[in-house]
Amino acid sequence: MIDRRDPLVTDTGSEAQTARARRRVRDSAAEERAVLRKVLSTYEGRRLVWVWIGYAGVFEDIAGTDAQVRELLGRRRLGLQLLGEASLHRELFKQMQSEAEARAEKDRKDAAAHRASDPEPIPE
């Protein structure tokens, strides 16, 4: 997504150029939202977006060395932006959350069934 604070958008030197640049940013943002809506309209797309948000560490605590924390914060920033953009499509976002919860519950049940049927548990 184009950064709306980009100097090429705000400091063009002429009002006409600034207006054109702002229109391009607005049009680009609208196009990106439409593409994301298409992605979220499929089960696979919703699953992929949720996985990316998870990889970004949006729901995790951050700890480590300064360099690690900076890297994790960068990932989180991208994940939060994706989360924010996806949440603009409220119904699809709710559906994505419900599906993620259902997958997590199924994974928990499968893991419990596997532990119950495994004669030798894996040492911790």
C-alpha positions in Angstrom: 0.0 0.0 0.0 1.2 3.5 -0.8 2.1 5.5 2.3 -0.2 8.5 2.4 2.5 10.5 4.2 4.9 10.0 1.2 6.6 13.3 0.3 5.9 12.5 -3.3 2.3 12.8 -2.5 2.3 15.8 -0.2 5.3 17.9 -1.4 5.0 17.9 -5.2 5.4 21.7 -5.6 2.1 22.3 -7.3 -1.5 21.9 -6.1 -2.5 20.1 -9.4 0.3 17.6 -9.0 -0.5 17.1 -5.3 -4.2 16.5 -6.2 -3.2 14.0 -8.9 -0.9 12.2 -6.4 -3.6 12.1 -3.8 -6.1 10.6 -6.3 -3.6 7.9 -7.3 -3.1 7.0 -3.6 -6.9 6.9 -3.0 -7.5 4.9 -6.2 -4.6 2.5 -5.3 -6.0 2.0 -1.8 -9.4 1.3 -3.1 -8.0 -1.2 -5.6 -6.0 -2.9 -2.9 -9.1 -3.2 -0.6 -11.0 -4.8 -3.6 -8.3 -7.3 -4.1 -8.2 -8.2 -0.4 -12.0 -8.6 -0.5 -11.6 -11.1 -3.3 -8.9 -13.0 -1.4 -11.1 -13.0 1.8 -14.1 -14.2 -0.2 -12.5 -17.7 -0.5 -11.9 -20.2 2.3 -8.3 -20.6 1.2 -7.7 -16.9 1.1 -9.1 -16.4 4.6 -7.0 -19.2 5.9 -3.8 -17.7 4.2 -4.5 -14.2 5.6 -5.0 -15.7 9.1 -1.8 -17.7 8.8 0.1 -14.5 7.7 -1.3 -12.6 10.6 -0.2 -15.4 12.9 3.3 -15.5 11.4 3.5 -11.7 12.0 3.2 -12.4 15.7 0.2 -10.1 16.2 -1.1 -12.3 19.0 2.3 -13.0 20.6 4.4 -11.3 23.3 7.6 -9.7 22.1 10.9 -10.4 23.9 14.6 -10.8 23.0 17.6 -8.8 22.2 17.3 -5.3 20.8 17.8 -6.6 17.3 15.3 -9.4 17.7 12.7 -7.0 19.2 13.1 -4.6 16.3 12.6 -7.4 13.8 9.6 -8.7 15.7 8.1 -5.3 15.9 8.6 -4.9 12.1 6.7 -8.1 11.5 4.0 -7.1 14.0 3.6 -3.8 12.3 3.0 -5.5 8.9 0.6 -8.0 10.6 -1.3 -5.3 12.3 -1.7 -3.4 9.0 -3.0 -6.6 7.3 -5.3 -7.2 10.3 -6.6 -3.7 10.1 -7.2 -3.9 6.3 -8.9 -7.3 6.7 -11.2 -6.1 9.5 -12.6 -3.4 7.1 -14.5 -6.4 5.5 -16.4 -7.1 8.7 -18.5 -10.1 7.7 -15.6 -11.8 5.9 -13.3 -11.0 8.9 -15.8 -12.6 11.3 -16.0 -15.6 9.1 -12.2 -15.8 9.0 -12.0 -15.7 12.8 -14.7 -18.4 13.2 -13.0 -20.7 10.8 -9.6 -20.1 12.5 -11.2 -21.0 15.9 -12.8 -24.1 14.4 -9.4 -25.2 13.0 -7.7 -24.6 16.4 -10.4 -26.6 18.2 -10.1 -29.5 15.7 -6.3 -29.4 16.1 -6.7 -29.5 19.9 -9.1 -32.5 19.7 -6.8 -34.3 17.2 -3.8 -33.8 19.5 -5.8 -35.0 22.5 -6.9 -38.1 20.6 -3.4 -38.8 19.5 -2.0 -38.5 23.1 -4.7 -40.8 24.3 -3.9 -43.5 21.7 -0.1 -43.1 21.9 1.4 -45.8 24.2 4.6 -43.9 24.8 4.3 -40.1 25.2 7.1 -38.0 23.8 9.4 -36.8 26.7 9.3 -33.1 27.3 
